[in-house]
Amino acid sequence: MIRNRLKELRRVKAGTLHPNPKNWRTHPARQREVLRGLLAEIGYADALLARELADGALELIDGHLRAEISPDEDVPVLVLDLSPAEADKLLALHDPLAAMAETDYQALTNLVAQVETENAAIQRTLDRLAASSGAASDALDRSAGVEIPALYQVVVQCDDEAGQRSLYERLKSEGYACRLLNL
């Protein structure tokens, strides 16, 4: 039987939530812009995750950017019944687990074609999704029946072009096969 670790759903002023000192996620400007646009157009449609500390305060596990962007808003928070070790495990695996999902490029292309927005940051993201899903779908069509060798890659997000160039040059000098991408 799978345990239910949800204690309750609370509406909490975001600014009172304690950021997790072990949070390993960073949030670039582009992500912040898209989230602000989505919150403006839709609002909160997902709860932040937190655990209750001994003093009654809530420590975030997921939702740091949402809390940071809207500190004066009452936000939905799922309060979880987790030990510190369990909270660390969830903090480490929550986002990577979601990232393991694979893409149905045709479904994504169809969905993106139907989404409308007035927000420029959201539109740029939708345009990127459309371009990437179309290119990936085309590549899959072209490769039908063709054996593609496995590639083991790492994508590193840099703060700016200068940082990207510096990392690229360092890795090339160490003998790695590299290429520059802008997504």
C-alpha positions as CSV (number, residue, x, y, z in Angstrom):
1,M,0.0,0.0,0.0
2,I,1.3,3.5,-0.9
3,R,1.4,6.0,1.9
4,N,-0.4,9.3,1.6
5,R,2.0,11.9,3.0
6,L,-0.3,14.9,2.5
7,K,-1.3,16.4,5.8
8,E,-3.3,19.3,4.5
9,L,-3.7,22.1,1.9
10,R,-3.1,25.5,3.4
11,R,-3.3,29.0,1.9
12,V,-0.1,30.7,3.1
13,K,1.4,34.1,2.5
14,A,4.3,33.2,0.2
15,G,6.8,35.5,1.9
16,T,6.4,33.5,5.2
17,L,7.6,30.2,3.6
18,H,11.2,29.3,4.4
19,P,13.3,28.5,1.3
20,N,15.0,25.1,1.6
21,P,18.7,25.7,2.3
22,K,19.5,22.6,0.2
23,N,17.5,23.8,-2.8
24,W,19.7,23.0,-5.8
25,R,17.5,24.6,-8.5
26,T,18.2,28.1,-10.0
27,H,15.8,30.1,-12.0
28,P,17.0,32.1,-15.0
29,A,15.4,35.3,-16.1
30,R,13.6,33.6,-19.0
31,Q,11.9,31.2,-16.6
32,R,10.9,34.0,-14.3
33,E,9.3,35.9,-17.2
34,V,7.3,32.9,-18.4
35,L,6.1,32.1,-14.8
36,R,5.1,35.8,-14.3
37,G,3.1,35.6,-17.6
38,L,1.5,32.3,-16.7
39,L,0.5,33.6,-13.2
40,A,-0.9,36.8,-14.8
41,E,-2.9,34.8,-17.4
42,I,-4.0,31.8,-15.4
43,G,-3.1,32.3,-11.8
44,Y,-2.1,29.5,-9.4
45,A,-3.0,26.1,-10.8
46,D,-0.6,24.0,-8.7
47,A,0.4,23.9,-5.1
48,L,3.8,24.5,-3.6
49,L,5.2,21.6,-1.5
50,A,6.5,22.1,2.1
51,R,7.1,20.3,5.3
52,E,6.3,21.7,8.8
53,L,9.3,22.5,11.0
54,A,9.3,22.0,14.7
55,D,8.5,25.6,15.3
56,G,5.4,25.4,13.0
57,A,7.1,27.2,10.1
58,L,6.9,25.8,6.6
59,E,10.0,24.9,4.7
60,L,9.7,24.6,0.9
61,I,10.5,21.5,-1.0
62,D,9.1,22.6,-4.3
63,G,7.8,26.0,-5.4
64,H,10.7,28.3,-4.5
65,L,10.3,30.5,-7.6
66,R,6.5,30.8,-7.2
67,A,7.0,31.9,-3.6
68,E,9.8,34.3,-4.5
69,I,7.8,35.9,-7.4
70,S,4.6,36.5,-5.3
71,P,5.7,37.1,-1.6
72,D,2.6,39.0,-0.7
73,E,0.1,36.5,-2.2
74,D,-1.7,33.7,-0.3
75,V,-0.5,30.7,-2.2
76,P,-1.7,27.0,-2.1
77,V,0.7,24.9,-0.1
78,L,0.5,21.1,0.3
79,V,1.9,20.4,3.7
80,L,3.7,17.1,3.7
81,D,4.3,14.7,6.6
82,L,8.0,14.1,5.9
83,S,11.1,13.6,7.9
84,P,14.1,15.8,7.1
85,A,15.7,12.8,5.2
86,E,12.5,12.2,3.2
87,A,12.3,15.9,2.4
88,D,15.8,15.8,1.1
89,K,15.0,12.8,-1.1
90,L,11.9,14.5,-2.5
91,L,13.9,17.7,-3.1
92,A,16.6,15.8,-5.0
93,L,14.2,13.8,-7.1
94,H,11.0,15.8,-7.7
95,D,12.1,17.8,-10.7
96,P,14.4,15.1,-12.2
97,L,11.5,12.6,-12.1
98,A,9.3,15.0,-14.0
99,A,12.1,15.5,-16.5
100,M,12.2,11.7,-17.2
101,A,8.9,12.0,-19.1
102,E,9.2,11.6,-22.9
103,T,7.7,13.8,-25.5
104,D,5.0,12.8,-28.0
105,Y,6.1,15.4,-30.5
106,Q,2.9,15.3,-32.6
107,A,0.7,15.8,-29.5
108,L,2.9,18.7,-28.4
109,T,2.8,20.3,-31.9
110,N,-1.0,20.0,-31.9
111,L,-1.3,21.4,-28.4
112,V,1.0,24.3,-28.9
113,A,-0.9,25.3,-32.1
114,Q,-4.0,25.7,-30.1
115,V,-2.6,27.8,-27.2
116,E,-3.2,31.5,-27.3
117,T,-1.4,34.1,-25.2
118,E,-1.0,37.9,-25.0
119,N,2.3,37.5,-23.1
120,A,5.5,37.9,-25.1
121,A,7.6,35.6,-22.8
122,I,4.9,32.8,-23.1
123,Q,4.7,33.3,-26.8
124,R,8.5,33.0,-27.2
125,T,8.4,29.8,-25.2
126,L,5.5,28.4,-27.3
127,D,7.4,29.3,-30.5
128,R,10.5,27.5,-29.2
129,L,8.4,24.4,-28.3
130,A,6.8,24.4,-31.8
131,A,10.2,24.7,-33.4
132,S,11.8,22.0,-31.3
133,S,8.8,19.6,-31.6
134,G,8.6,20.1,-35.3
135,A,12.3,19.5,-35.8
136,A,12.3,16.4,-33.5
137,S,9.3,15.0,-35.2
138,D,10.9,15.5,-38.7
139,A,14.1,13.8,-37.4
140,L,12.0,10.9,-36.2
141,D,10.2,10.6,-39.5
142,R,13.5,10.6,-41.4
143,S,15.1,8.1,-39.1
144,A,12.4,5.4,-39.4
145,G,14.1,2.1,-39.8
146,V,17.6,3.6,-39.4
147,E,19.8,2.5,-36.5
148,I,20.9,5.5,-34.5
149,P,23.9,5.0,-32.2
150,A,23.5,6.0,-28.6
151,L,24.8,9.4,-27.6
152,Y,25.6,10.3,-24.0
153,Q,25.3,14.0,-23.6
154,V,25.1,16.7,-20.9
155,V,23.3,20.0,-21.4
156,V,24.7,22.8,-19.2
157,Q,22.7,26.0,-18.8
158,C,24.9,29.1,-18.6
159,D,23.9,32.5,-17.3
160,D,25.0,34.3,-20.5
161,E,26.8,34.0,-23.9
162,A,30.2,34.8,-22.4
163,G,29.8,32.0,-19.8
164,Q,28.7,29.6,-22.5
165,R,31.7,30.4,-24.6
166,S,34.1,30.1,-21.7
167,L,32.8,26.7,-20.7
168,Y,32.7,25.5,-24.4
169,E,36.4,26.5,-24.8
170,R,37.4,24.8,-21.6
171,L,35.7,21.6,-22.4
172,K,37.1,21.6,-26.0
173,S,40.6,22.1,-24.6
174,E,40.0,19.0,-22.3
175,G,39.2,16.9,-25.4
176,Y,35.4,16.8,-25.2
177,A,33.3,16.8,-28.4
178,C,31.2,19.9,-27.9
179,R,28.7,22.1,-29.7
180,L,27.0,25.3,-28.8
181,L,23.2,25.3,-28.5
182,N,20.8,28.2,-27.8
183,L,17.3,26.9,-26.8
